[in-house]
């Protein structure tokens, strides 16, 4: 039985129990605790900590339930990204949350994608930011993905060294098709030398596959984390670069021959 048919059956069963009620409270425990990496660069706009958690297909929950940045310093920023399949109804919220701050929307395909009568398959990318996070620990809870058909990966990035504490610009892409071999996302605008660029991209397929087969990243880009499960999750890749002045774009490719939906988001921070 194909994923699409199995998803339809699971979603129909799950919907019977959740119509006319809000999404359930999302647990925050257990949590994955992430501390700044002592090997991170000591100057410039830089990534000092990264964490990822996933909700596999047909499981219905993230494990662990959240990510805790244990030591956010004054002036640090928090960037929360993900690529998901949302087993949701129209109007269901798709945003992650921070227990000690407010994550601001930069990119989120979710509201225009998930729900009955919306775009199928309901795969979406998102990127939220908290540009001047309060010092101390922050626990990030991923978005609610609905019933057992929901899956995806949450990435949390702690950024240090921003001088203007703002998002310079964003880019986004979402494409449906057959046998898609890659996805590209481009900044709407231009960056200055030294800006920090973060990008996440992912896909879903029509047949399970035991590996993704990611192509090498483009020169200048550095991988931070990946989701390589192409059988029970939405594969995705998180990466960054320190910008040279001018346009910014990132492209991912893979060997998976059955990709039918791709989604990506990018942001430039200064």
N, C-alpha and C positions, 0 to 999 in steps of 0.2 A: 504494500500500500504506500502511495506517495506521501511525502510530507504534507502537501496541500490538502489531500483528502483526510489524513489523520488529524491535521490541525482543525479542519472544519468540524469533524466529529467531536473533538475535545472541546473546541470553543462553544459548540452548541450545548454540550452538557454543562460546561462551566457557567454559561450565560443564564441557564435556568435558575441558578442559585444566587446570581448577583444583580439581576435587574432591579432598578429602582432603589438601589442603595449605594452609598459612596464606597470607594475602594477601602479595604481594611487598613488599619494602622500597620505601618511597616516597622518591623522590629529593628533595633540597632545593635542587639547583642546576639551572638558573639561578634566581636569586631576584629578586624585586621589592623594592628597598630604599626604605623610607619614613622620612623624618625629620620631627620636629615642625614644624608649620606656624608660621612666625614671626608670622602674622596671627591665631593662636588667642588667645582671651581669656587675660589674665594672672592672673586670680583666679577663685575659685569652683570648683565641680566642673565639669569641662570636658573636651571632646575636643580633643586636640592633634595627632593624626595618624590617618589612615585609609588603608587599602590594600585592594584587591580583586584576585583572580585567578579565572579560570574554567576549567572543563573542559567543552568543548562535546560535545554528543552525537556518538557514533560516532568520537571521537578517542581516548579512553581515557587521557588524561593532562591534568593542569593545565599551563597555560603562561602565565607562568613557573611553576616547580614549587613555589614557596614565597613567603612575604612576610617580609622582615626589617625589624623596627623598629630603626633604627640607633642611637638615643639615648634609651633608657629611663632615666629619672632615679629616684633613690631615692623610694619612696612611690608611684610610678606603678602603675596597674593595666592589664592587657591583657584585652580582651574579644574573643572569637573567635566569629563567628556565620556561619551559612550556611543555604541551602535547596538540597536536592539530590534527584536521582533516583538511588537506590542499586541498581546491578546486582549484588547481593550475595546470599549464602546466609545462612540463619539462623545467628546466632552470630558472623558476621564483625564485627570491631570497626568502629565508626563515628566514633571520637573523633579530633580533630586533636591535634597535639603541638607542644611548644615545646622547642627544643634546650637551653634554660637554665632550665627551670622546669617546674612541673606545672600543667596546665590543669584546673580543677575543674568538674565537671558542674553546670550550672544547669538546662538543658533539652536533651533529645535524644530526638526521636521515633524515631531510627534503630533501636535495638535491638528495639523492638516493631513495627517496620514492614517492614524488609527481610527478604528470604529466601524460599525456597520455602515455600508454604503460609501466608505472612504476608499483610499487607494490601497490596492492589494498587489503584492503581499505587503503587510504593514511593517516594513523595515524602515527605521529612521535613525539619523545621527543627531547628536546634540552636543552643545558646548556652553557651559555656564561659568561665570567668573565671580570672584569676590576679591576686589582689587586692593583693599586695605584691611585685611583680616585682623581681628582682635588677637593679641598675643595669648598663647596657651594652646591647649588641646582643642581640636575640632573634629567632630564625628560627622561624616558624610554618609547619608542614607540614600541608596539608589532609588530611581523611580519605580513605581509600582508597574509591573508588566502584565498584570492580569492573571488569567488561569494557567493551566499546565502547558499551553502552547507558547507562552511568553519565554523569551530567552535573550541573552546578550551579556555584555561586559561593561562594567563601570571602571573608569580610570580616574584617579585623583592625582593632581600634580601640585606640588608646593614650589612656588616661584619666588626668588629673592633678587633684589637689585634693581627693581623697576624705579625709574627716576621720575616719571610723570604719572604713574599709577593709572593708566588708562588703556583701553583697547583702541588701537589705531584703526583697525578695520577687520572685517571677517570675509570669509568665502564659504560657499556651500554648494553641494551637488547631490542630486538624487535622480537615478536613471533606471528605467525598466527596459528589459530586452531579452534576447536569447543569446546564450554563449558569450556573455560579456567577459572580456579578458582584462579589464582594468577600469580604473576610475581616476579622474583628475579633479582637483579643486584649486581655485585661483582666487587670490585676494582681490576684492573690489577696491582698487587703489594701489598705492605704493608704500613701501617701507623705507626707513632710514637705516643706514649701516648700524649694526649693533642691536637692532630690535630683536625680540624673541618671538619666533613663530612656532606655534603648536598646531598639529593637524592629526585628525583621526579619520580613518576610512575603513569600510567593511562591506560585506556582501552576504547574500544568502543564495542557496542553490536548490535545484529541483531533485537532486539525488545525493544521498549521504556520501561523504568521501573521507578517507582516513587521514588526509593531510591537505593543507592549503596549497603549498608550493608557491610561497611568496617570491616574487622577483626581488633582486637586490634594490635597496633604496637608491634614489638619485644622489649624485654627488652633493655633499654639503649637508645632507639630512642624516639624522642619527636616530636609531630606534630606541624607544623607551620601554615599550611593552607590546605584547601581541596576544591575541586569542587565536589558537591554531586548530581548534576543534571544528571541523567542517561537517561533522555528523550530527552533533547534538547542541550546536550553538551557532550564533552568527559570527563568523570569523572577522577579526578586526585587527588594526595595527595603529599604534600611537607613535608619533615621531616628532622631532623638533629640529630647528636649525637657528643659528645666529645669522640674521639677515645681512646681505649686502644691499646697498641702496637700489631701489627699483621694484618692479613687479615681483610677486611671490606666488609660487604654485607648487603643488605636490601631486605626484601620481603614484598609484600602486598598481601592480600587476600580479598575476597568479597563473598557475597551470590548471586550475579547476575548470573543466570544460562545460559545466552545467550551471553557470551563474546566471540568474535572471533578475537580480535587483542589486543595486549598489548605492551607497550613501556615504557622504563625507562632509567634514566641517573643518574650518581653519580659522585661526585668529592670530593677530599680531599685537604684541604687548610692548609697551614702552614705559 
